[in-house]
Structures are given as structure tokens and as C-alpha cells.
Amino acid sequence: SAVISQKPSRDICQRGTSLTIQCQVDSQVTMMFWYRQQPGQSLTLIATANQGSEATYESGFVIDKFPISRPNLTFSTLTVSNMSPEDSSIYLCSVEVVGTPNTGELFFGEGSRLTVL
Amino acid sequence: LAKTTQPISMDSYEGQEVNITCSHNNIATNDYITWYQQFPSQGPRFIIQGYKTKVTNEVASLFIPADRKSSTLSLPRVSLSDTAVYYCLPRNEQGGKLIFGQGTELSVKP
């Protein structure tokens, strides 16, 4: 298993500002992902955080809006830039842990709830 | 990745067995079927996975027919605490990203 710590757990931000969300994992991980979940909706994959290189973004998401860093195996950040009320959402970090017996298992953080006014 | 289709919502009562079926007609040969559970204000949690036939763990059973075009998650004797959203997702045996569909919102009533 893995313990995933996301910070902040929630925040209220002003339009036009940027916020960086941190994800720290207590285990060695192979892959890290960032998801967004808007109220009442399913999860949408933003990007795969690649260690030491640029993240791989899904369609509809761009680096200028959601810059991602992953300086080592167990830590990543997601920045939501130039925020608007439409960015109000829960942002979740997810990881694949080395040695997990279940091939399909990803571990998720508790999420960071962002409200943009 | 294969597209999945699940019922949007289901209702049940405590003590009943609940079966949630997911269609994945175009699943790839090297994809597993995984199921996740999500409670309000929490991240999703892995429940079970399978490739073919039946898999059972302490939480649920998963039935996958030979053609693998569908799968059924079975929750025995549900309780109020099983109220959650359940997602069916294919995942490549080599790992990689998970693409979430809409999920099934299960409501368990007293």
C-alpha cells in the first residue's frame, strides 16, 4: 500500500492567481498521475507526471495552465495557473506503487479541494 | 482504452446482494478489468481486478464471462457504508493510466 499526502487539502483563491498542489508518497512509485474531479462528476485525467522530464498531458489540458513537476520518484506538484471559477474542483494525485501485487491498482490521495472566487 | 458503460445509479437495501454490470465491448486482449469505490470527499479505492472467470476477495466478487465484453461486480449483503460510486475500468497489464467513466452511484437504504 501507499500513504499519499496532498497539500493543501483545501483552499479558496482569487481569480487570476495561481496555486501549487503538492503530492508526497511514502513508497517507491513507478507512475504518478494528476486528476481533476468537478462537483458531481467523474475523475478526469490531467496528465502523467514523468520523473525528470515534461509531463504527458491529456487532450484539453496544456502545460501553461497546469505545469507539473516531478523532481524525484516520490514527489510531484501540480500548479493551477491564472485561475478562474471554472477551475474550482478537487485535484487528486494518484500513484502506481512498486511491488503492488494487483496489476490494476492505483492509490489515490484524498484530494485538494480548490474554490476560485 | 476500451470505453465502458455502467448504470448511472442503483438502489438497494441493507443485507441484499448487489450486482453492478459493466459493458466493455472493445476491451483489449492484454487489459485487466479493475473496479474502484469512491466515497464522498475521498479518493477512489481499489476493490478488485480480474482477467477472466471469477475472482473473489474479502470485499467483493468479480465475474467476467469468456468473451470478456462485460463484467459484474457482486457485493454480498451490503450495508449503509457501501453507499458510494463504483467505477469499472480496464487497465493494461503493463500498467499505465486509468481513464474513468461515469461510474455507478449505489445508494443503500435501511
Chai-1 contact restraints between the chains, C-beta under 6 A:
chainA,res_idxA,chainB,res_idxB,connection_type,confidence,min_distance_angstrom,max_distance_angstrom,comment,restraint_id
A,F33,B,K97,contact,1.0,0.0,6.0,A-B,restraint_1
A,S42,B,F100,contact,1.0,0.0,6.0,A-B,restraint_2
A,S42,B,Q102,contact,1.0,0.0,6.0,A-B,restraint_3
A,S42,B,G103,contact,1.0,0.0,6.0,A-B,restraint_4
A,L43,B,F100,contact,1.0,0.0,6.0,A-B,restraint_5
A,L45,B,K97,contact,1.0,0.0,6.0,A-B,restraint_6
A,L92,B,G43,contact,1.0,0.0,6.0,A-B,restraint_7
A,E96,B,G95,contact,1.0,0.0,6.0,A-B,restraint_8
A,N102,B,Q49,contact,1.0,0.0,6.0,A-B,restraint_9
A,T103,B,Y32,contact,1.0,0.0,6.0,A-B,restraint_10
A,T103,B,E93,contact,1.0,0.0,6.0,A-B,restraint_11
A,G104,B,Y32,contact,1.0,0.0,6.0,A-B,restraint_12
A,G104,B,T34,contact,1.0,0.0,6.0,A-B,restraint_13
A,G104,B,Q49,contact,1.0,0.0,6.0,A-B,restraint_14
A,G104,B,R91,contact,1.0,0.0,6.0,A-B,restraint_15
A,E105,B,F46,contact,1.0,0.0,6.0,A-B,restraint_16
A,L106,B,L98,contact,1.0,0.0,6.0,A-B,restraint_17
A,F108,B,G43,contact,1.0,0.0,6.0,A-B,restraint_18
A,F108,B,P44,contact,1.0,0.0,6.0,A-B,restraint_19
A,G109,B,G43,contact,1.0,0.0,6.0,A-B,restraint_20
A,E110,B,G43,contact,1.0,0.0,6.0,A-B,restraint_21
A,G111,B,G43,contact,1.0,0.0,6.0,A-B,restraint_22
